[in-house]
Amino acid sequence: MSKELTQAPVHVKLAVDLIMLLEEHNVATEDVLKALEIIKNDYEKKLIQ
């Protein structure tokens, strides 16, 4: 892990980890975007609660 990434905020580290995971599993871009939309909606609801 690079020094910059080590010092990055948690959300940046999470994004990098998720990108790597999705790329390693060759998930189609369209499927990733659809899944991220569902995830985003779910977590936005959690913020309201």
C-alpha positions in Angstrom: 0.0 0.0 0.0 1.4 3.4 -0.9 2.1 6.0 1.7 -0.6 8.3 0.2 -3.2 5.5 0.5 -2.1 4.6 4.0 -2.8 8.2 5.0 -6.0 8.5 3.0 -9.4 8.9 4.6 -11.4 5.8 5.3 -13.8 6.4 2.5 -11.0 6.6 0.0 -9.5 3.3 1.2 -12.9 1.7 1.0 -13.4 2.9 -2.5 -10.0 1.6 -3.6 -10.7 -1.8 -1.9 -14.1 -2.1 -3.6 -12.7 -1.2 -7.0 -10.0 -3.8 -6.7 -12.5 -6.4 -5.6 -14.9 -5.7 -8.5 -12.0 -5.7 -11.0 -10.6 -8.9 -9.7 -13.9 -10.6 -10.2 -14.5 -9.0 -13.6 -17.8 -7.6 -12.7 -19.5 -5.8 -15.7 -19.5 -2.1 -15.4 -23.3 -1.9 -15.9 -23.8 -4.4 -13.0 -21.5 -2.4 -10.7 -23.3 0.8 -11.4 -26.7 -0.8 -10.7 -25.4 -2.3 -7.5 -23.9 0.9 -6.4 -27.2 2.7 -6.9 -28.9 0.2 -4.7 -26.2 0.5 -2.0 -26.3 4.3 -2.1 -30.1 4.4 -1.7 -29.8 1.9 1.2 -27.2 3.9 3.0 -28.9 7.2 2.4 -32.0 5.8 4.1 -29.8 4.7 7.1 -28.6 8.3 7.4 -32.2 9.5 7.8 -33.0 7.0 10.5 
